[in-house]
Amino acid sequence: MAKITAAPPAVVTAAQLSVALGCSSATLNKYVLTRQIPAPDHRGNGNCRLWNLTTIRQWRPAVAAALVPIMATKPIPLNTAAYAGTPT
């Protein structure tokens, strides 16, 4: 018998949201404090703010649509070998 499980909701970081809105992290903080954007749904490691994508979609569907490709982008790994011979 197959077990049905729900997929966890997609989570948006403050950095991703500020990129989608085209604002700095300080401006994003101001928007949160003045309630121009919804309050974060969760707190992550280091007390980082996290929103469910559904929360953003309910607030502004166009911003949620802009977030989808941002969330799919993989980070670029740091090439530590390039710095191996650099004096410190």
CYANA upper distance limits for C-alpha pairs under 8 A (distance plus 0.5 A):
  9 PRO  CA     52 ASN  CA      6.75
  9 PRO  CA     53 LEU  CA      7.66
  9 PRO  CA     54 THR  CA      8.29
 10 ALA  CA     52 ASN  CA      6.32
 10 ALA  CA     53 LEU  CA      5.97
 10 ALA  CA     54 THR  CA      8.32
 11 VAL  CA     50 LEU  CA      6.75
 11 VAL  CA     51 TRP  CA      6.08
 11 VAL  CA     52 ASN  CA      5.13
 11 VAL  CA     53 LEU  CA      6.22
 12 VAL  CA     16 GLN  CA      6.80
 12 VAL  CA     17 LEU  CA      7.15
 12 VAL  CA     50 LEU  CA      6.04
 12 VAL  CA     51 TRP  CA      5.54
 12 VAL  CA     52 ASN  CA      6.56
 12 VAL  CA     53 LEU  CA      6.60
 12 VAL  CA     67 LEU  CA      8.43
 12 VAL  CA     71 MET  CA      7.89
 13 THR  CA     17 LEU  CA      6.75
 13 THR  CA     48 CYS  CA      8.12
 13 THR  CA     49 ARG  CA      6.80
 13 THR  CA     50 LEU  CA      5.38
 13 THR  CA     51 TRP  CA      7.10
 14 ALA  CA     18 SER  CA      6.58
 14 ALA  CA     25 SER  CA      7.96
 14 ALA  CA     28 LEU  CA      8.21
 14 ALA  CA     48 CYS  CA      7.95
 14 ALA  CA     49 ARG  CA      6.37
 14 ALA  CA     50 LEU  CA      6.93
 14 ALA  CA     51 TRP  CA      8.46
 15 ALA  CA     19 VAL  CA      6.83
 15 ALA  CA     25 SER  CA      7.53
 16 GLN  CA     20 ALA  CA      6.80
 16 GLN  CA     67 LEU  CA      7.56
 16 GLN  CA     70 ILE  CA      7.20
 16 GLN  CA     71 MET  CA      7.59
 17 LEU  CA     21 LEU  CA      6.63
 17 LEU  CA     67 LEU  CA      7.61
 18 SER  CA     22 GLY  CA      6.31
 18 SER  CA     23 CYS  CA      5.69
 18 SER  CA     24 SER  CA      6.54
 18 SER  CA     25 SER  CA      6.69
 18 SER  CA     28 LEU  CA      6.69
 19 VAL  CA     23 CYS  CA      6.99
 19 VAL  CA     24 SER  CA      8.36
 20 ALA  CA     63 VAL  CA      6.89
 20 ALA  CA     66 ALA  CA      6.47
 20 ALA  CA     67 LEU  CA      6.42
 20 ALA  CA     70 ILE  CA      8.16
 21 LEU  CA     63 VAL  CA      7.56
 23 CYS  CA     27 THR  CA      6.53
 23 CYS  CA     28 LEU  CA      7.15
 24 SER  CA     28 LEU  CA      6.76
 25 SER  CA     29 ASN  CA      6.66
 26 ALA  CA     30 LYS  CA      6.86
 27 THR  CA     31 TYR  CA      6.72
 28 LEU  CA     32 VAL  CA      6.78
 29 ASN  CA     33 LEU  CA      6.69
 30 LYS  CA     34 THR  CA      6.55
 31 TYR  CA     35 ARG  CA      6.37
 31 TYR  CA     36 GLN  CA      5.40
 31 TYR  CA     37 ILE  CA      6.30
 32 VAL  CA     36 GLN  CA      6.68
 32 VAL  CA     37 ILE  CA      6.07
 32 VAL  CA     38 PRO  CA      7.27
 32 VAL  CA     39 ALA  CA      6.65
 35 ARG  CA     39 ALA  CA      7.60
 37 ILE  CA     59 TRP  CA      8.09
 38 PRO  CA     55 THR  CA      8.04
 38 PRO  CA     56 ILE  CA      8.11
 38 PRO  CA     59 TRP  CA      7.77
 39 ALA  CA     51 TRP  CA      8.39
 40 PRO  CA     49 ARG  CA      6.21
 40 PRO  CA     50 LEU  CA      5.92
 40 PRO  CA     51 TRP  CA      5.44
 41 ASP  CA     49 ARG  CA      8.23
 41 ASP  CA     50 LEU  CA      6.49
 41 ASP  CA     51 TRP  CA      5.41
 41 ASP  CA     52 ASN  CA      6.87
 42 HIS  CA     49 ARG  CA      6.72
 42 HIS  CA     50 LEU  CA      5.53
 42 HIS  CA     51 TRP  CA      6.88
 43 ARG  CA     47 ASN  CA      5.77
 43 ARG  CA     48 CYS  CA      5.94
 43 ARG  CA     49 ARG  CA      5.45
 43 ARG  CA     50 LEU  CA      6.31
 44 GLY  CA     48 CYS  CA      5.44
 44 GLY  CA     49 ARG  CA      6.86
 44 GLY  CA     50 LEU  CA      7.22
 51 TRP  CA     55 THR  CA      7.15
 51 TRP  CA     56 ILE  CA      7.65
 52 ASN  CA     56 ILE  CA      7.28
 53 LEU  CA     57 ARG  CA      6.58
 53 LEU  CA     64 ALA  CA      7.05
 54 THR  CA     58 GLN  CA      6.63
 54 THR  CA     64 ALA  CA      8.49
 55 THR  CA     59 TRP  CA      6.80
 56 ILE  CA     60 ARG  CA      6.40
 56 ILE  CA     61 PRO  CA      7.48
 56 ILE  CA     63 VAL  CA      7.58
 56 ILE  CA     64 ALA  CA      6.17
 57 ARG  CA     61 PRO  CA      4.86
 57 ARG  CA     62 ALA  CA      8.07
 57 ARG  CA     63 VAL  CA      7.66
 57 ARG  CA     64 ALA  CA      5.45
 57 ARG  CA     65 ALA  CA      8.29
 60 ARG  CA     64 ALA  CA      7.05
 61 PRO  CA     65 ALA  CA      6.70
 62 ALA  CA     66 ALA  CA      6.78
 63 VAL  CA     67 LEU  CA      6.72
 64 ALA  CA     68 VAL  CA      7.10
 65 ALA  CA     69 PRO  CA      8.45
 66 ALA  CA     70 ILE  CA      7.56
 67 LEU  CA     71 MET  CA      6.47
 68 VAL  CA     72 ALA  CA      6.89
 69 PRO  CA     73 THR  CA      6.94
 79 ASN  CA     83 TYR  CA      8.13
 80 THR  CA     84 ALA  CA      7.05
